[in-house]
Amino acid sequence: HLPPTPARSRRPARPSRACPPLAMGIAAKRPAEEVLQPVPDEMALPYSSLMRIIKSKLPEGVMVHKDARTAFSKACSIFIVYLTSCASDLSKESKRLTVTGQDVIKSLKELEFDDLVDQMEICLIAFREAEKARSLACKAKRAKHSGDAAAGASADAG
């Protein structure tokens, strides 16, 4: 079951305040050849990671044709660029230079990917908790090393 996209959604399209009309900020009235430009190779996602994600959602034994892999890769890259552009616009509206996780979540809502918002919020909470735990572990390690060094220095002095 795929999440509804704006094209499949039964909700009426709402006008977007912050997001560009097309991916990569291309204006809607530009010539067709500009709209159809491929995503540059330097923006391609790692092939092995992409295929692990795709195969994890397909029934066993289902093959993915080469052109489908390319289409998935380009679609993912375009989606990331579009979402980034929208999140950047939201951060600029807030007079910030840093795009935050909340900007990405708001962008998902703006682009009518509401079904992804809950998952994204859970992922952000998990990420923040993991970062906090990693930070605490690093602080504890530093404190232990500085405590060992201080104990060694006092033993040398005595």
N, C-alpha and C positions, 0 to 999 in steps of 0.2 A: 504494500500500500504506500503510495507516494503522497507526500504532503501537498496540499493544494498550492498551486502557483497562481500568480495574478491571471494567467490565461485560463486556468481551469477553475478558478474560484467562482462561486456563485454570487459573491458580494459585488456590489457596484464598485467600480474603480473610483478611488478617492484621489483628488488631485494631490500631487506631491509638492510639499513646500520646499524641501531642501535638496532633493535628489535630482540629478541630471536626467534628461529625457531618455538617453540611451547610454549604454555602457561606455566607459572611458571618457565620459564628458563630451561626446560627439553631439553636436547640435542636430536637432531633428530635420532641419532644412538643408543639411549638407548634401553634396552629391553622393549617389549610391556607392561609388567606388571607395569612398572614405569609410562608410559604414561597414563594408564587407572586408576591410583589411584584417588579416589574421592577427592573432595575438602573437607578439614577438616570442621567439624561442627562449629568450632569457627570462620570460615570465612563466615558462612551463613548470608545472609541478613535478616533483620526482615521480618517475614512471612506476617504480616498484611500490611506493606508498599508495599511489592512486589505484593500482591494480589490486592491492590487498583490500582496500576499501570496497572496490567494485565487487570483487569475488566473494567478499564476506556477506554480501546481500543477495547473491545469486544462488539458485539451487545448484547442488553438486552436479558436475558434469556439463554445465552450461558453458559454452565457449564464448569469448568476446573477440569479435573480428577486429582487425587492425584499424579500420576506419572508425569503428565505434570507440576504440581506445583513444584515438586522436580526438574524436568529437567530445568524449568525456573530459579529456585534458583541457581542450580549448574552452568548453563550457564552464569548467571549474575556474579557470583563470579569469574568464570574463566576469563570472559572478563575484569573484574576490575583488577585482578591480572596481566593479560597479558598487559593491558594498562599501569598499574603502572610500570611494569618491563621495558616497552619501554620508558616511560617518565623518569624513573630513569636513564636509559642508556643515554638518551639525555642530562640530567643534568650533568652526569659524563663527557660526551664529552665536555661540556662547562666548565668543572672544577668547578662545583658548587655542594654543598651538599644538596641543597634545590630543590625539585621538584616544579616547578611553573605551573600556569594555562597554560602558553604558551607552556610548555613542553607537557602537556596533549593534547593541540590542535595539536602540531606538531606530536605527537604520533598517533592521529587519522588520520592525513594525511598519515603517514608512513604505517599504517595498512589499508590504502585505504578506510577509513570510511569518505570520503570527504563530504558526505551528512550531517554528524553530525556537521561539523566544524562551519557552520554559527550559528546553534542553540547554540553550546557551547560558541561561542564568545558573543552572546547576553546574555546568562546566566552569563558569567563572568563579563560583563559590569554591569548588574543588581546587581550582588552580590557586586561588588566594590562600586556602588552607595549606596546600602543599608548599607554597612559597614561604609562608609563615613558619612552618615546621623546618624547612631547609635553613631559613635564617636563624632560627633558634639553635639548630644543631651546629651551625657555623660559629655562632657566638659561644656556645658551650665548649666547642673544640678550641677556640682561641683562648677562652678563659682557662681551660685546662693547660694549654701550652704555656700561657703566661704564668700560671700558678706553678708549673713544673720548673720554669726558668727562674722564678723568684725563689723557690725552694732550693734549687741548685746553687744560686748565687749566695744565699744565706749559709748554706753548708760549706761553700768555698771560703766564706769570710770567717767562719767559726773554727 
